[in-house]
Amino acid sequence: MKKLNVIWILGESVRNYSGTERYSKYPLFDKLKKTDNGVICNNVVVAAPSTIMSQSSMLTGIAPTYLSRTFADFNYDQNKWSSIYKILTSNGYTSYAGWYHIEGNSLFKKLQPTIKDEQLPQGITHNSFWTSEDLNKVLQKLIDDKLESPFFLMLNYNNQDDTNDYIEKAYNLLNDKGLLENTLFLFCPDHGWPDNNRNSSTKRHESVVTDANILINLYLQYPNASSIIKEKEIDQLIASTDILPTILDILEIPKEQYQLQGQSMLPLITEETNSDAKYTRDKFRVDQRFLLQKGRVVCIRGQRYKYVINIDQNTEELFDTKNDPDEKNNISKSEKEIHQAILKEFQTEFQKNENQLIEFHQNDLITAALPKISKLLNENKKDHYNILLLGSAHPLFIKALIKTVQKITDNYSIDLIIQPTAFKKVNLDAEDNIKIHFIEIEEKQYEHTKSYTNELKRKEFKQYSGKINVPHLSIDYQAFLKKRDQLSTNDYDLAIVPLDNPYGVGHQELSKIAKSVNPKNIIYLDYNMNEKKPTHWLINGLKLLNAKRGHYLKNPKSFLQEIKRYFYSVGIIKNDPVDNMNKK
């Protein structure tokens, strides 16, 4: 094993080509081309066009759709997955990491713990967003306090007009202090940014899978690499999940002992690899949502062709990126034989890895649910169990709950309360012991062109609290009462209440339904199969706001913006406030 230090500089939202916008390629990349021991990969396909998904994937070498099921319950499982932090610290490394955004410190605390409070310069805390200048002050203090070798250092910079200059200063500082002499240095953004000059879009960046948003540059350098580097620049497509396996190869840490989905790109970079080692992948999947969310769009990027499928709308596109770099000509309906053959190839690739993803989560959900549901049923051992299941979550989640019951006992009856549209996606395989109770609901949709207080009165809010367009939430109390006499029994052993978002508006309605049948037990489960009772959206919102109070005192405008975003996340307002900002 090579005990090289590892320094990784991450930038926010930068494309892989030059332009006039701040989202254009860092000029620093062109300067770094001239370094002796460095190589630039010009076309790295990110696993997702959003920060949380992309960064978590880079740090683990795993597609983000395996790491979580929704944004609301991102919960990295340290026991299931490896990460660069976990691997390097187990090999004697000291870790230092800092994110410009507060969310990184909280969301990634299991994935990549942040720099300790006592290691921060005076006046800089974790309860505020960091500027590029702040990050350089953090770096300076870490250097002054002496980084403990071998060390892993990661710094995540926001995209500001002067970010490139600050990152260049950081690089020069590291170089001047001699910290790059025995170091593997990496530099890249987490994803790109939509380019309205090429692909006109009013959507926020994590909704878009155009090349401007999913292709990035990656620079890496390490000691004595110049003698074995094949080319200073690599134009071949590679995947962001390949970064971690490549790091391990350079450090000579056996990667076979870790569960990684990426491939090492070292065979593309150097002449000094095993003769059998090859880089074999030519298709790369990009997800802009997790598996159990609405609005999923999946992209399969090939070396030349690109396939895009909108899951909810059941539409597909195929682009020839060589002849159509702006992705304006959808050739999926082309009558050319070659185009149909390519389309079928991509459809097969998508279906294969989609099935693998579904199977993984199905098994994972069942494994997590089994001890919880088994315990409740076994509290009252019976020859036959009557179960009420509210179909208020993603169909895959509902199916997993049904399969969990089937693994526990053959003697059961399930009353499933669900909307017809959701039921079509559950695919129950005609199980005999399940009785379906369809709940038809006229959902009230609000067009919020003005402020929340002007558009939605308290009286209306109370009346329609269970009917506002919250993803997958499709049951309300009044509609249930009309169907109450159709239920199979008045003697339920267990009521199962899935919560697609434990803090969403309307989940008090679900609790009300479950309690109204007076079951022996009630279990509330989030998308990680954790038991979690519905928390009132207002109480939870106050807790979240309090956690960031330091930031809001410094930035009062962001306080109002955060409130609007929270109202959107729980379903009180329909239009995404970030979308509205991007359209201006």
KAKAZI-V186897 format. One record per residue. N is the residue number from 1. RES is the residue in one letter. PHI is phi as a letter, one per 20 degrees, with the letter a starting at -180 (NA if undefined). BURIAL is I if it has 9 or more other C-alpha atoms within 8 Angstrom, else O. D_FIRST is the distance of its C-alpha to the first C-alpha in Angstrom with 1 decimal. Layout:
n: [N/N]
res: [RES/RES]
phi: [PHI/PHI]
burial: [BURIAL/BURIAL]
d_first: [D_FIRST/D_FIRST]
This chain:
n: [1/2/3/4/5/6/7/8/9/10/11/12/13/14/15/16/17/18/19/20/21/22/23/24/25/26/27/28/29/30/31/32/33/34/35/36/37/38/39/40/41/42/43/44/45/46/47/48/49/50/51/52/53/54/55/56/57/58/59/60/61/62/63/64/65/66/67/68/69/70/71/72/73/74/75/76/77/78/79/80/81/82/83/84/85/86/87/88/89/90/91/92/93/94/95/96/97/98/99/100/101/102/103/104/105/106/107/108/109/110/111/112/113/114/115/116/117/118/119/120/121/122/123/124/125/126/127/128/129/130/131/132/133/134/135/136/137/138/139/140/141/142/143/144/145/146/147/148/149/150/151/152/153/154/155/156/157/158/159/160/161/162/163/164/165/166/167/168/169/170/171/172/173/174/175/176/177/178/179/180/181/182/183/184/185/186/187/188/189/190/191/192/193/194/195/196/197/198/199/200/201/202/203/204/205/206/207/208/209/210/211/212/213/214/215/216/217/218/219/220/221/222/223/224/225/226/227/228/229/230/231/232/233/234/235/236/237/238/239/240/241/242/243/244/245/246/247/248/249/250/251/252/253/254/255/256/257/258/259/260/261/262/263/264/265/266/267/268/269/270/271/272/273/274/275/276/277/278/279/280/281/282/283/284/285/286/287/288/289/290/291/292/293/294/295/296/297/298/299/300/301/302/303/304/305/306/307/308/309/310/311/312/313/314/315/316/317/318/319/320/321/322/323/324/325/326/327/328/329/330/331/332/333/334/335/336/337/338/339/340/341/342/343/344/345/346/347/348/349/350/351/352/353/354/355/356/357/358/359/360/361/362/363/364/365/366/367/368/369/370/371/372/373/374/375/376/377/378/379/380/381/382/383/384/385/386/387/388/389/390/391/392/393/394/395/396/397/398/399/400/401/402/403/404/405/406/407/408/409/410/411/412/413/414/415/416/417/418/419/420/421/422/423/424/425/426/427/428/429/430/431/432/433/434/435/436/437/438/439/440/441/442/443/444/445/446/447/448/449/450/451/452/453/454/455/456/457/458/459/460/461/462/463/464/465/466/467/468/469/470/471/472/473/474/475/476/477/478/479/480/481/482/483/484/485/486/487/488/489/490/491/492/493/494/495/496/497/498/499/500/501/502/503/504/505/506/507/508/509/510/511/512/513/514/515/516/517/518/519/520/521/522/523/524/525/526/527/528/529/530/531/532/533/534/535/536/537/538/539/540/541/542/543/544/545/546/547/548/549/550/551/552/553/554/555/556/557/558/559/560/561/562/563/564/565/566/567/568/569/570/571/572/573/574/575/576/577/578/579/580/581/582/583/584]
res: [M/K/K/L/N/V/I/W/I/L/G/E/S/V/R/N/Y/S/G/T/E/R/Y/S/K/Y/P/L/F/D/K/L/K/K/T/D/N/G/V/I/C/N/N/V/V/V/A/A/P/S/T/I/M/S/Q/S/S/M/L/T/G/I/A/P/T/Y/L/S/R/T/F/A/D/F/N/Y/D/Q/N/K/W/S/S/I/Y/K/I/L/T/S/N/G/Y/T/S/Y/A/G/W/Y/H/I/E/G/N/S/L/F/K/K/L/Q/P/T/I/K/D/E/Q/L/P/Q/G/I/T/H/N/S/F/W/T/S/E/D/L/N/K/V/L/Q/K/L/I/D/D/K/L/E/S/P/F/F/L/M/L/N/Y/N/N/Q/D/D/T/N/D/Y/I/E/K/A/Y/N/L/L/N/D/K/G/L/L/E/N/T/L/F/L/F/C/P/D/H/G/W/P/D/N/N/R/N/S/S/T/K/R/H/E/S/V/V/T/D/A/N/I/L/I/N/L/Y/L/Q/Y/P/N/A/S/S/I/I/K/E/K/E/I/D/Q/L/I/A/S/T/D/I/L/P/T/I/L/D/I/L/E/I/P/K/E/Q/Y/Q/L/Q/G/Q/S/M/L/P/L/I/T/E/E/T/N/S/D/A/K/Y/T/R/D/K/F/R/V/D/Q/R/F/L/L/Q/K/G/R/V/V/C/I/R/G/Q/R/Y/K/Y/V/I/N/I/D/Q/N/T/E/E/L/F/D/T/K/N/D/P/D/E/K/N/N/I/S/K/S/E/K/E/I/H/Q/A/I/L/K/E/F/Q/T/E/F/Q/K/N/E/N/Q/L/I/E/F/H/Q/N/D/L/I/T/A/A/L/P/K/I/S/K/L/L/N/E/N/K/K/D/H/Y/N/I/L/L/L/G/S/A/H/P/L/F/I/K/A/L/I/K/T/V/Q/K/I/T/D/N/Y/S/I/D/L/I/I/Q/P/T/A/F/K/K/V/N/L/D/A/E/D/N/I/K/I/H/F/I/E/I/E/E/K/Q/Y/E/H/T/K/S/Y/T/N/E/L/K/R/K/E/F/K/Q/Y/S/G/K/I/N/V/P/H/L/S/I/D/Y/Q/A/F/L/K/K/R/D/Q/L/S/T/N/D/Y/D/L/A/I/V/P/L/D/N/P/Y/G/V/G/H/Q/E/L/S/K/I/A/K/S/V/N/P/K/N/I/I/Y/L/D/Y/N/M/N/E/K/K/P/T/H/W/L/I/N/G/L/K/L/L/N/A/K/R/G/H/Y/L/K/N/P/K/S/F/L/Q/E/I/K/R/Y/F/Y/S/V/G/I/I/K/N/D/P/V/D/N/M/N/K/K]
phi: [NA/e/e/f/f/c/c/c/d/d/d/d/l/c/f/e/b/f/a/e/f/f/e/f/g/g/g/g/g/f/f/f/g/e/f/f/d/d/b/d/e/e/c/e/e/f/f/a/e/c/f/g/f/f/f/f/f/f/f/d/m/c/g/f/f/e/e/b/d/b/f/f/c/g/b/g/e/f/f/e/c/e/b/f/f/f/f/f/f/f/d/n/e/e/d/c/b/b/d/f/d/f/g/f/f/e/f/e/f/e/f/b/g/e/g/f/g/f/e/e/f/f/n/d/c/e/e/b/f/e/e/f/f/g/f/f/f/f/f/g/f/g/f/f/e/m/f/e/e/f/c/d/c/c/c/d/e/f/e/c/g/d/f/g/f/f/f/f/f/f/f/f/f/f/f/f/e/m/e/e/f/c/b/e/d/c/b/a/e/e/a/e/b/g/d/f/f/d/c/g/b/d/e/f/f/f/e/d/d/f/f/g/d/d/d/c/e/c/d/b/b/b/g/m/f/g/f/c/f/f/c/f/c/d/e/f/f/c/d/f/f/e/f/f/g/f/g/f/f/f/e/l/e/g/e/f/f/d/e/d/e/e/d/f/e/g/f/e/e/c/e/e/c/g/f/e/f/c/e/d/f/c/c/c/e/c/d/d/b/f/f/e/d/f/m/f/c/d/d/d/e/e/f/c/e/c/d/c/c/e/f/f/e/l/c/b/c/c/c/e/f/f/e/c/f/e/l/d/d/f/d/f/e/f/e/f/g/f/f/f/f/f/g/f/f/f/f/f/f/f/f/f/f/f/f/f/f/f/f/g/f/g/f/f/f/f/g/f/e/g/f/f/f/g/f/f/f/f/f/c/f/c/f/b/d/d/c/d/c/e/e/d/c/g/g/f/f/f/f/f/f/f/f/f/g/f/f/e/b/e/d/b/c/d/e/d/d/b/f/g/f/f/f/g/e/f/l/e/l/l/f/f/e/d/d/e/d/e/d/e/c/e/f/e/d/d/d/e/e/d/f/g/f/f/e/c/f/g/f/f/g/f/f/d/g/e/d/f/f/e/g/m/e/b/c/c/f/f/f/f/g/f/d/g/f/e/f/f/b/d/c/e/f/b/d/d/d/f/d/f/b/g/d/f/f/o/f/f/f/f/f/f/f/f/f/f/e/l/f/f/b/c/c/d/c/e/f/d/l/e/f/b/f/g/d/g/g/f/f/f/f/f/f/f/f/f/f/d/g/f/f/f/f/e/c/g/f/f/f/f/f/f/f/f/f/f/g/f/f/e/n/f/d/e/f/f/f/f/g/f/f/f/f/f]
burial: [O/O/O/I/I/I/I/I/I/I/I/I/I/I/I/I/O/I/O/O/O/O/I/I/I/I/O/O/I/O/O/I/I/O/O/O/I/I/I/I/I/I/I/I/I/I/I/I/I/I/I/O/I/I/I/I/I/I/I/I/I/I/I/I/I/I/I/I/I/I/O/O/I/I/O/I/O/O/O/O/I/I/I/I/I/I/I/I/I/O/O/O/I/I/I/I/I/I/I/I/I/I/O/I/I/O/I/I/I/I/I/I/I/I/I/O/O/O/I/I/O/O/O/I/O/O/I/I/I/I/I/I/O/I/I/I/I/I/I/O/I/I/O/O/O/O/O/O/O/I/I/I/I/I/I/I/I/I/I/O/O/O/I/I/O/I/I/I/O/I/O/O/O/I/I/O/O/O/I/I/O/I/I/I/I/I/I/I/I/I/I/I/I/I/I/O/O/O/I/O/O/O/I/I/I/I/I/I/I/I/O/I/I/I/I/I/I/I/I/I/I/I/I/O/I/O/O/I/I/O/O/I/I/I/O/O/I/I/I/I/I/I/I/I/I/I/I/I/I/I/I/O/I/O/I/O/O/O/O/I/I/I/I/I/I/I/I/I/I/I/O/O/O/O/O/O/O/O/I/O/O/O/O/I/I/I/I/I/I/I/I/I/I/O/O/I/I/I/I/I/I/I/O/O/I/I/I/I/I/I/I/O/O/O/O/I/I/I/I/I/I/O/O/I/O/O/I/O/O/I/I/I/O/O/O/O/O/O/I/I/O/O/I/O/O/I/O/O/O/I/O/O/O/O/O/O/I/I/O/I/I/I/I/O/I/I/O/I/I/I/O/O/I/I/O/I/I/O/O/O/O/O/O/O/I/I/I/I/I/I/I/I/I/I/I/I/I/I/I/I/I/O/I/I/I/I/O/O/O/O/O/I/I/I/I/I/I/I/I/I/O/I/I/O/O/I/O/O/O/O/O/O/O/I/O/O/I/O/I/O/I/O/O/O/O/O/O/I/O/O/O/O/O/O/O/O/O/O/O/O/I/O/O/I/I/I/I/I/I/I/O/I/I/I/I/I/I/O/I/I/O/O/I/O/O/O/I/O/O/O/O/I/I/I/I/I/I/I/I/I/I/I/I/I/I/I/I/I/I/I/I/I/I/I/I/O/I/I/I/O/O/I/I/I/I/I/I/I/I/O/O/O/O/I/O/I/I/O/O/I/I/O/O/O/O/O/O/I/I/I/I/I/O/O/O/O/O/O/I/O/I/O/O/I/I/I/I/I/O/I/I/I/I/I/I/I/I/O/I/I/O/I/O/O]
d_first: [0.0/3.8/6.3/8.9/12.0/13.4/17.2/19.2/23.0/25.2/28.8/31.6/33.7/33.3/34.3/32.6/35.7/37.8/41.1/43.3/42.2/39.6/37.7/37.2/33.9/32.6/33.8/30.5/28.9/31.3/30.5/26.7/27.4/28.1/24.7/23.0/19.5/20.6/21.8/24.2/24.7/28.4/29.0/26.7/28.6/28.2/28.6/31.5/33.7/33.6/31.4/30.7/30.0/28.0/25.7/25.1/24.2/21.8/20.0/19.9/19.8/23.1/26.6/28.4/31.3/29.2/28.3/31.9/35.5/37.3/36.7/38.9/36.7/33.1/31.3/27.6/26.9/23.8/24.3/24.6/21.9/18.4/17.8/15.3/16.6/16.3/12.8/11.4/13.8/12.9/9.3/11.2/12.3/16.0/17.8/20.8/22.8/26.4/28.7/32.0/33.7/34.7/33.9/30.2/30.1/32.1/31.0/27.3/27.2/25.6/23.4/22.2/24.0/25.6/25.9/28.0/31.6/31.4/28.8/31.2/33.7/37.3/39.2/36.3/35.9/34.4/37.8/38.4/37.0/35.0/36.1/33.8/35.2/34.2/30.6/30.5/32.1/29.5/26.7/28.8/29.1/25.4/24.8/27.8/26.7/23.2/20.2/18.0/14.5/11.9/14.3/15.1/18.6/20.8/24.5/27.0/30.1/33.5/35.4/38.0/39.9/37.9/34.4/33.2/34.4/32.6/29.3/29.8/30.6/27.5/25.4/27.5/27.1/23.3/23.6/26.3/24.4/21.5/19.2/18.1/17.0/13.4/13.5/13.3/16.9/18.8/22.6/24.9/27.9/27.9/30.8/33.8/37.5/40.7/42.6/46.3/47.1/45.5/45.7/48.3/47.3/48.5/45.8/43.0/39.7/38.0/40.9/40.4/38.2/39.3/36.8/37.4/36.0/33.1/31.6/29.4/27.4/23.7/22.3/18.7/17.4/14.3/14.3/15.6/16.1/19.8/19.6/18.2/19.8/22.7/24.9/25.0/26.5/26.1/29.2/28.4/28.3/25.1/24.6/23.4/21.7/19.4/17.8/15.5/14.2/13.8/11.7/9.3/9.4/8.9/5.8/4.7/5.8/8.7/11.7/14.4/14.5/15.8/19.2/18.9/21.8/20.4/19.0/16.3/18.3/15.9/18.4/21.0/19.3/17.9/19.1/15.7/15.2/16.1/19.9/20.6/18.7/21.4/22.2/25.3/26.6/29.9/31.2/30.0/31.6/32.6/34.3/36.3/37.2/35.8/37.3/40.1/41.5/44.5/44.4/41.3/40.7/38.0/36.9/35.3/34.3/34.2/33.7/37.4/39.1/38.8/40.2/41.2/42.7/44.5/44.3/47.3/49.5/48.7/48.5/46.2/45.6/44.2/43.5/43.0/40.8/41.4/45.1/45.3/42.5/44.6/44.6/48.3/49.4/48.6/48.9/48.4/52.2/52.3/54.4/52.4/51.0/47.7/47.2/48.2/45.7/42.9/44.1/44.0/40.5/39.3/41.4/39.9/36.3/37.3/39.1/36.2/33.6/36.4/37.3/33.7/33.5/36.9/36.1/32.9/34.9/37.9/36.0/34.1/37.5/39.2/36.6/36.9/40.7/41.5/41.3/43.2/46.1/46.3/46.8/49.6/51.4/51.2/52.9/56.1/55.9/58.3/59.2/58.8/56.8/58.1/55.5/55.9/53.1/53.2/51.9/50.9/47.3/45.4/46.6/43.2/43.2/46.7/45.9/43.0/45.4/48.0/45.5/44.4/48.1/48.5/45.6/47.3/50.8/53.1/56.1/55.8/57.5/55.9/57.9/55.7/57.1/55.8/56.9/57.8/55.5/52.5/53.6/53.5/49.7/49.1/49.9/51.0/51.8/55.3/54.5/57.9/57.3/56.7/59.6/59.0/60.9/60.7/61.1/62.4/61.9/63.2/60.4/61.5/59.5/59.7/59.5/58.3/59.6/60.5/59.0/58.4/61.3/63.8/62.8/62.1/64.6/64.0/66.5/64.9/61.4/62.6/64.4/61.5/58.6/57.5/58.3/56.4/53.8/50.8/48.3/49.2/51.6/54.8/56.9/59.4/61.7/65.0/64.1/62.9/66.2/68.1/66.2/66.2/69.0/67.2/64.4/64.4/64.9/65.4/63.2/59.5/57.0/54.2/54.0/50.6/50.1/47.1/46.3/44.6/44.5/45.4/46.9/48.9/52.6/54.4/52.3/55.0/57.2/55.0/55.1/58.9/59.1/57.0/59.1/62.4/62.1/61.7/58.9/57.9/54.3/52.7/49.0/47.5/44.1/41.9/39.6/36.8/39.5/39.6/43.1/44.4/48.1/49.3/49.1/51.8/50.4/52.1/50.6/47.1/47.6/48.8/45.6/43.4/45.6/45.5/41.7/41.9/45.0/43.4/42.6/46.0/47.8/46.3/46.7/49.9/49.9/46.6/48.3/50.9/48.4/46.3/49.4/50.3/46.8/47.0/50.5/49.2/46.3/48.6/51.3/54.0/53.9/53.3/52.3/48.8/49.3/46.1/47.6/50.8/49.1/47.3/50.6/52.3]
